[in-house]
Amino acid sequence: MAYNKSLICIILATFGVLGAISQVKGYSSAYCGPLSRCKHQTLYCPSECPSSESNEPKAKVCRIDCYSPKCKAECKQRKPNCNSPGSACYDPRFIGGDGIVFYFHGKVNQHFSLISDANLQINGRFIGHRPTGRTRDFTWIQALGLLFNSHSFSLEATKSATWDGGVDHLRFSYDGEEISLPVGGLSTWQSREDGIKVERTSGVNSVMVTIPGVVEILASVVPVTSEDDKIHGYKVPSDDCFAHLEVQFRFSGLSDEVEGVLGRTYQPDFKNPAKPGVAMAVVGGEDKFKTTSLLAADCATCIFDSSNVAAEEKQMTRKEYGTLDCSAKGLFHGNGIVCKK
């Protein structure tokens, strides 16, 4: 079968409805089906996105987020993009699903709900300190705790007095057991239930965590540098470089009721309290999002329910169509993919 410009990949969701269409060469596009927030829209990969393979035919590789209120496609990356929606970086600066930048400082050594939905809970542990004379803490996200179905997963940056970029500063656990993920190369760990996968995107300090059909997380460990300290006046102590996480989330099928510091910005009718035009719009609400631990879903606005059977069934049946690859290689390594001229 010859491949040419008229080749179209038709991806059929398990529900029996049209999920996405992508055309090889030039721009790739995706049609968001009737179950998504961006239903009946065709999204195009940016022209600068890299090709999936060096040999023909080529297909642009990008992420299609059919559940984001902004309804857009972005080039696929291997590390967090701190200037894109779904990111949480720096001290900490968030970019919501609505594209608005805001800061949420929380408090040192406390945990806050970043995402809370019926089938997913993601908490963040905040570290930092309050120099003499300051009215608030300087904080960074040191760890993520995930709850999904009846499982738990944690990803954290280990404490270090000084930074060595050649040393891995990541630690993981799954259902209370520590995970060993060899450094160097692109090593991968996957749960026995195939419910979650962790893969290194560089030799050390960067990973991608995937729960199929639910979320993809790009995370990297970085320190507070001396330059950061000088610019912002953090007054970082000599015994801690505050190694922390830069993260970017890509969600699949969030509900309209999703909550959390970041999650609520994905609600279709959310009105962001961040003041437009303010250089550093700080959003509060610590009491609403505070949890008792990294792996707890007991905040005032948390809606995660591990006993929600319907949510679990929905997660198992929904397929992951966020990344489209209509190259010759991709055509033979997908589920439910039919290609026609």
C-alpha positions as CSV (number, residue, x, y, z in Angstrom):
1,M,0.0,0.0,0.0
2,A,1.5,3.4,-1.0
3,Y,1.5,6.3,1.4
4,N,1.0,9.8,0.0
5,K,-0.5,13.1,0.9
6,S,-4.0,11.8,0.8
7,L,-3.3,9.3,3.6
8,I,-5.6,9.8,6.5
9,C,-5.5,8.1,9.8
10,I,-8.9,7.4,11.4
11,I,-8.8,6.7,15.0
12,L,-11.9,5.1,16.4
13,A,-12.6,5.4,20.2
14,T,-13.9,2.3,22.0
15,F,-17.2,4.2,22.4
16,G,-17.8,3.8,18.7
17,V,-17.5,7.5,18.0
18,L,-14.9,9.4,15.9
19,G,-12.0,10.3,18.0
20,A,-9.4,12.0,15.8
21,I,-8.2,12.5,12.3
22,S,-4.7,13.3,11.3
23,Q,-3.2,14.0,7.9
24,V,0.4,13.1,7.2
25,K,2.9,15.7,5.7
26,G,2.8,19.4,6.3
27,Y,0.4,20.2,9.1
28,S,-1.1,17.3,11.0
29,S,-4.6,17.8,12.3
30,A,-6.9,16.2,14.8
31,Y,-10.7,16.3,15.0
32,C,-12.0,16.4,18.6
33,G,-15.0,14.1,18.9
34,P,-18.3,14.7,20.5
35,L,-17.2,13.5,24.0
36,S,-14.5,16.2,24.3
37,R,-14.8,19.9,25.4
38,C,-13.5,21.0,22.0
39,K,-16.0,18.9,20.1
40,H,-16.4,19.3,16.4
41,Q,-13.2,21.4,16.2
42,T,-10.1,20.6,14.0
43,L,-6.8,21.3,15.8
44,Y,-3.6,21.7,13.8
45,C,-0.1,20.9,15.0
46,P,2.2,23.9,14.8
47,S,4.5,23.8,11.8
48,E,7.6,23.9,13.9
49,C,6.8,20.6,15.5
50,P,9.5,18.0,14.7
51,S,8.8,15.0,12.5
52,S,8.4,11.6,14.1
53,E,10.9,9.8,11.9
54,S,13.8,10.6,9.6
55,N,12.4,8.5,6.8
56,E,9.3,9.2,4.7
57,P,6.4,9.6,5.2
58,K,6.7,12.2,7.9
59,A,4.1,13.2,10.5
60,K,4.3,16.1,12.8
61,V,4.4,15.0,16.5
62,C,2.3,17.1,18.8
63,R,0.0,16.8,21.8
64,I,-3.7,17.2,21.1
65,D,-5.6,18.3,24.2
66,C,-9.3,17.9,23.3
67,Y,-10.3,18.5,26.9
68,S,-8.6,21.9,27.5
69,P,-10.8,25.0,27.5
70,K,-8.2,26.6,25.2
71,C,-8.5,23.8,22.6
72,K,-5.1,23.8,21.2
73,A,-2.3,21.6,19.9
74,E,1.3,21.9,21.0
75,C,4.6,20.3,19.9
76,K,5.5,17.2,21.9
77,Q,8.4,17.7,24.3
78,R,10.4,15.6,26.6
79,K,10.7,18.1,29.4
80,P,8.3,20.5,31.1
81,N,7.4,23.7,29.2
82,C,7.1,26.2,32.0
83,N,5.4,28.7,29.6
84,S,2.5,26.5,28.6
85,P,-0.9,25.7,30.2
86,G,-0.8,23.0,32.8
87,S,2.6,23.9,34.1
88,A,3.8,24.6,37.7
89,C,7.3,25.9,38.0
90,Y,9.5,28.4,40.0
91,D,8.2,29.6,43.3
92,P,5.6,28.3,42.3
93,R,4.1,29.9,39.2
94,F,1.2,28.2,37.5
95,I,-0.3,28.5,34.1
96,G,-3.9,27.4,34.2
97,G,-6.0,25.5,31.6
98,D,-7.4,29.0,30.8
99,G,-3.9,30.2,29.9
100,I,-3.7,32.7,32.8
101,V,-0.5,33.0,34.8
102,F,-0.8,33.1,38.6
103,Y,1.2,32.3,41.7
104,F,0.1,30.2,44.6
105,H,2.6,30.2,47.5
106,G,0.9,27.9,50.0
107,K,3.0,27.3,53.1
108,V,6.3,25.6,53.9
109,N,6.1,21.8,54.8
110,Q,2.4,21.6,53.9
111,H,0.5,19.8,51.2
112,F,-2.0,21.2,48.8
113,S,-4.4,19.7,46.2
114,L,-3.3,20.6,42.7
115,I,-5.8,18.4,40.9
116,S,-8.9,16.7,42.4
117,D,-11.3,14.9,40.2
118,A,-13.5,11.8,40.6
119,N,-10.8,9.5,39.4
120,L,-7.6,11.4,40.0
121,Q,-6.0,13.3,42.9
122,I,-2.6,15.1,42.6
123,N,-1.2,16.8,45.6
124,G,2.0,18.9,46.0
125,R,4.3,19.1,48.9
126,F,5.7,22.7,49.4
127,I,9.1,23.4,50.8
128,G,11.0,26.7,51.4
129,H,11.6,29.1,54.2
130,R,10.7,32.6,55.4
131,P,13.7,35.0,55.8
132,T,13.7,37.5,58.6
133,G,11.6,40.5,57.8
134,R,9.4,38.7,55.2
135,T,5.6,38.5,55.6
136,R,5.2,35.2,53.7
137,D,7.1,32.0,52.9
138,F,9.2,31.5,49.8
139,T,8.0,28.1,48.5
140,W,8.7,25.5,45.8
141,I,7.0,22.2,44.9
142,Q,9.2,19.4,46.2
143,A,7.0,16.4,45.6
144,L,3.9,15.2,43.9
145,G,1.5,12.6,45.3
146,L,-1.0,10.8,43.0
147,L,-4.1,8.8,43.9
148,F,-6.0,7.0,41.1
149,N,-8.4,4.1,41.4
150,S,-7.1,2.2,44.5
151,H,-3.4,3.0,43.9
152,S,-1.0,5.7,45.0
153,F,2.2,7.1,43.5
154,S,4.7,9.6,44.7
155,L,7.5,11.5,42.9
156,E,9.9,13.7,44.9
157,A,13.0,15.7,44.6
158,T,15.6,14.7,47.3
159,K,17.1,17.2,49.6
160,S,20.7,18.4,48.8
161,A,22.9,21.1,50.3
162,T,24.6,21.8,47.0
163,W,23.6,20.9,43.4
164,D,25.3,18.4,41.2
165,G,23.6,18.1,37.8
166,G,25.2,14.7,37.2
167,V,23.6,13.2,40.3
168,D,20.0,12.0,40.2
169,H,17.7,13.7,42.7
170,L,14.5,11.8,42.0
171,R,12.8,9.3,44.3
172,F,9.6,7.3,43.5
173,S,7.1,5.1,45.3
174,Y,4.1,3.0,44.2
175,D,1.5,1.8,46.7
176,G,4.0,2.5,49.5
177,E,6.9,0.6,48.0
178,E,10.0,2.4,46.7
179,I,10.6,2.1,42.9
180,S,14.0,1.6,41.4
181,L,14.5,3.3,38.1
182,P,18.1,3.0,36.8
183,V,19.8,6.2,35.8
184,G,21.3,6.7,32.4
185,G,19.7,5.9,29.1
186,L,15.9,6.0,28.9
187,S,15.0,3.4,31.5
188,T,11.3,2.6,32.2
189,W,9.2,1.2,35.0
190,Q,5.6,0.1,34.7
191,S,3.2,-1.3,37.2
192,R,2.0,-4.8,36.9
193,E,-1.5,-3.6,36.3
194,D,-0.2,-1.4,33.4
195,G,-1.9,1.4,35.2
196,I,1.1,3.8,35.4
197,K,4.4,4.1,33.6
198,V,7.5,6.1,34.5
199,E,10.2,6.7,32.0
200,R,13.4,8.8,32.1
201,T,13.5,11.5,29.5
202,S,17.2,12.2,30.3
203,G,19.9,10.3,32.1
204,V,19.0,11.9,35.4
205,N,16.5,14.3,37.0
206,S,13.8,14.3,34.3
207,V,10.9,11.8,33.8
208,M,7.6,11.4,32.2
209,V,4.8,9.8,34.2
210,T,1.8,8.4,32.3
211,I,-1.5,7.1,33.5
212,P,-3.1,6.0,30.2
213,G,-6.3,7.9,29.4
214,V,-5.9,10.1,32.5
215,V,-2.8,12.2,32.7
216,E,0.8,12.6,31.4
217,I,3.2,14.5,33.6
218,L,6.6,15.8,32.6
219,A,8.8,16.6,35.6
220,S,12.3,17.8,36.1
221,V,14.3,18.5,39.3
222,V,16.1,21.8,39.5
223,P,17.8,23.8,42.3
224,V,17.4,27.4,43.4
225,T,20.5,28.8,41.8
226,S,22.7,31.6,43.1
227,E,21.5,33.8,40.3
228,D,17.8,33.1,41.3
229,D,18.8,33.9,44.9
230,K,20.4,37.2,43.9
231,I,17.5,38.3,41.7
232,H,14.7,37.4,44.1
233,G,16.4,37.8,47.5
234,Y,15.4,34.3,48.6
235,K,18.4,34.2,51.1
236,V,18.8,30.5,50.5
237,P,20.7,28.9,53.4
238,S,24.0,27.2,52.9
239,D,22.8,23.7,53.8
240,D,19.9,23.5,51.3
241,C,19.7,24.4,47.6
242,F,15.9,23.7,47.7
243,A,15.9,21.1,44.9
244,H,12.4,21.2,43.6
245,L,10.1,20.1,40.7
246,E,9.2,21.8,37.5
247,V,6.2,20.1,36.1
248,Q,3.7,20.2,33.2
249,F,0.5,18.2,33.1
250,R,-1.5,17.0,30.1
251,F,-4.9,15.7,31.0
252,S,-7.3,13.4,29.2
253,G,-11.0,13.8,30.0
254,L,-11.2,15.9,33.1
255,S,-14.7,16.4,34.4
256,D,-16.4,19.8,34.5
257,E,-16.3,19.6,38.3
258,V,-12.5,19.2,38.6
259,E,-11.0,21.1,41.6
260,G,-7.6,22.0,43.0
261,V,-5.2,24.9,42.7
262,L,-4.6,24.1,39.1
263,G,-7.5,21.8,38.3
264,R,-10.2,24.4,38.8
265,T,-8.8,26.4,36.0
266,Y,-10.0,23.6,33.7
267,Q,-13.6,24.1,34.6
268,P,-15.5,25.4,31.5
269,D,-17.0,28.4,33.4
270,F,-14.1,29.2,35.7
271,K,-13.4,32.8,36.5
272,N,-9.7,33.2,37.4
273,P,-9.3,35.5,40.4
274,A,-5.8,36.5,39.2
275,K,-5.9,40.2,38.5
276,P,-5.1,40.9,34.8
277,G,-2.1,43.1,34.1
278,V,-0.5,42.4,37.5
279,A,3.1,41.3,37.0
280,M,2.8,38.7,39.8
281,A,-0.8,37.8,40.4
282,V,-1.0,35.8,43.7
283,V,-4.0,33.6,44.3
284,G,-4.8,32.5,47.8
285,G,-7.2,29.8,49.1
286,E,-4.8,27.7,51.1
287,D,-7.5,26.6,53.5
288,K,-9.6,25.2,50.6
289,F,-6.8,23.1,49.1
290,K,-4.7,22.0,52.1
291,T,-4.5,18.2,52.6
292,T,-3.2,16.4,55.7
293,S,-0.5,14.5,53.7
294,L,1.0,14.0,50.3
295,L,-1.3,11.1,49.6
296,A,-4.6,12.3,51.2
297,A,-7.7,13.6,49.5
298,D,-9.3,15.3,52.5
299,C,-9.2,19.0,51.5
300,A,-12.3,21.1,51.7
301,T,-12.7,21.1,47.9
302,C,-11.4,17.6,47.2
303,I,-13.8,15.4,45.1
304,F,-11.6,12.3,44.5
305,D,-13.3,9.0,45.4
306,S,-11.4,5.8,45.1
307,S,-14.6,3.8,45.4
308,N,-16.1,5.5,42.3
309,V,-16.6,2.4,40.2
310,A,-18.0,4.4,37.3
311,A,-14.9,6.6,37.1
312,E,-12.6,3.5,37.2
313,E,-14.6,1.9,34.3
314,K,-14.5,5.1,32.4
315,Q,-10.7,5.3,32.8
316,M,-10.2,1.7,31.7
317,T,-12.2,2.2,28.5
318,R,-10.9,5.6,27.4
319,K,-7.9,5.4,25.2
320,E,-5.0,7.8,25.1
321,Y,-5.1,9.8,21.9
322,G,-3.2,12.8,23.0
323,T,-0.2,12.1,20.7
324,L,-0.8,11.4,17.1
325,D,1.8,9.6,14.9
326,C,0.5,8.8,11.4
327,S,3.9,7.8,10.1
328,A,4.4,4.3,8.6
329,K,5.8,3.2,12.0
330,G,2.9,4.6,14.0
331,L,0.3,3.0,11.8
332,F,1.4,-0.5,12.9
333,H,1.8,0.2,16.6
334,G,-1.6,1.5,17.6
335,N,-4.9,0.1,18.9
336,G,-8.0,0.7,16.9
337,I,-6.2,2.5,14.1
338,V,-7.5,2.1,10.6
339,C,-5.8,3.9,7.7
340,K,-7.4,4.8,4.4
341,K,-6.5,6.8,1.3
